[in-house]
């Protein structure tokens, strides 16, 4: 079982979009996947409620102190992939999620206020034993070079950056409102292609 934690120290960076999007892509690829929601706001859990409990992936809401127990149950059920969605500004939850992970994904918007939080994330990774981590540029403007400038800045900080950028597209939020993902909401759309490419990349490095 692979455990992937989605971590950021800034709210609104696209963590839930990445977590549920990759979980659904895994299901579409024939894997058994689930999402664990550590965020008290329960954004992923609410998405799961809108989706319906009989439609995979399963979404479990829990406190960080219960994470080890939840993962033990998941392992006994032969899941292939767990995506852990974390709060925006909780170091304790982030460290718990990072320690449990085989790989950490760090969504950041290509803005200086987001990039500046990477130093805090780097400290959390160090405290948790420095697991493998990849930054995902998310909510990038479809026009311009801001994402490329961000990629250069992130690389200079010593982080690996996913080759696929998630751009600012209405399909992501519209799909979330319905308990689905962009791949399901708009199968032939650009957002769907982005999620598919991102999943293929993440699957290749796990």
N, C-alpha and C positions, 0 to 999 in steps of 0.2 A: 504493500500500500504506500503510495506517495502522498506526502502531506505538503501542500504549498500554502504558505501564509502570505496574505496580501496586506502590506504594512505601509503606512504613511503617517507623518506627524502633522498633517494638515487636513482638515475636513474638506470634502468636496473635490478630492483629487481623482475620483473615479474608482476607488477601491471596490465598491459593491458591483459596479458595472463589470470590472475585470473578474471578480470572483464568480458571479453567477454566469457571466458570459463564457468563461472557460469551463465551468462545470457543465453547462448545456452542450458545449462543443464536445466534451468528453463523452457525454451520453450519446450524442449523435454519432460518435466514432465507435460505439459499442461498448464503452466502459461503464462500470458502476461507479457513480460519483455522488458526492454530497457536499453541502456547504455548511460550515459551522460559523454562526454569527456571534461574535463576542461584543458587538456594539450595543450599548444600552438603548440606543435609538431603534434597534432591531430593523434596520432598513432591508437587509437581505431576508430576514424572517417574514417581514410584511410582504415582500415580493413573493416569497414562497406561499403565503396564505392566498394571495391573489391568483397564483398559478394553480393551486389545488394540491392537496396532499397526495393524491394518486398519480400526479404527473412528476416524473423525475426531473431534476435531482432532488433528493430529500434535503430540507433545510432545518438545521437544529440550532436553536438559540440557547446559549448558556453563558455563565460567568467564566472569567478566566480561571478562577480557582477550580472549576469543574472540567476544564479542558482535557486533562489527562484521562479522566474517567470516560468522557465522551469518545475520545480517540481509541481507548481500549475496546469499547463496545463496537466501534466502527471496524476495527481490525478483526474482531471475531466474526464479523459479517462479510468478510472477504471483499471489501470495497477496493477499487483500483485507485481512486483519487479523492482526496479531501482538500477542499479550498477553505481556508480560514479567513473570514472577513473581520477586520479589527477596527476599533474606534479611531477617530482622528487624532486624539491628543492624550491617550492613556499609555504611559510608558510601561506600566505593569502588564497590561493586556498585550501590548506589542512584544514585550520580552517573552511572555509565556508562549505566544504564537510563534515567535522566531525560534525558541528552543525546541518546539515540537516539530519544526519544519525540516523537510529535505531540501527545500529551496524557498527563497523569499522573493516575492515580487513587490516592487516599489513604484506605484504609479505617481507621476508628477506632471503637473501642467508646465508648459514651457514659459514660465514667468519667474522672475527673480525671487519673488516671495515664496514660491514653491521650491525652487532650487536651493534656497538657503536652508531649508529644513533637512536637506540630505546629510548635513553634518551631524544633526541629532540622530538620524537613523543610523548613521555609521557608528555612533557611540553605542546605540542599542544592539547593533550587530556584534560589536566587540564584546559587550557584556554577556551576550548569549552564545559566545564561542565562535563567532565569525562563520556562520553557514553560507553556502553559496547564495548569491543575490543578484537579481537583474532589475534594472530600472526600466519602466515602461513609460514612454512619453504619451500622455493622454490629454484629451480635450484641446488638441492643437488646432489653431486656425487652419482651415483648408487652403488658404492662400498665404503666400509669403514663405520666408525661410526661418521663422522663429523656431520651428522644431529642429532644424539642422544646427542652429546656434546653440540650442539647449543640449543637443546631443554632444557637441564639442565640449561644452562646459561640464557636463556630467562625466564624460570620459576623462577629462582632466582631473576630476575629483577621485578617480580610481575605480569608478563603477562600470560594470558591464551594462550595455544598453540593448534592449530588444530591437531587432531590425524593423519590426512593424510598429508604426505609429497609429494610435487611435485618435482620429480627428474629431472635432466638435461637430456632431451630426445629430439631427433631431431624432433619428431612428433609435438611438440609445435610450433617450428619456421616454419617448413614446412607447417603446416596448416595455420598459420597466413599469410604466403605469398599468400595463395589462398583465403583468406577471409573466412576461416572456422576454426574449432577448432579440437583439437586432437581427440575428440570423433567422429567427422564426418569424419575426414581424415583417421583415423585408428581405426575403431570401436572396434576391438578386441584387441587393443594394451594396453600396460601398462599405457600409459598416459591417455587413455580413462577411464580406471578403476580408476585412481587417481582423475580425474575430477568428475566422478560420485560419488565417496565416499566423496569428499570434499563438493559437492553440498548437498548430503544427510545430512552431518553433519551441514552445515550452515543452511539449511532449518529447522533442528530440534531445533536450538537454537534461531531462529528469533521469 
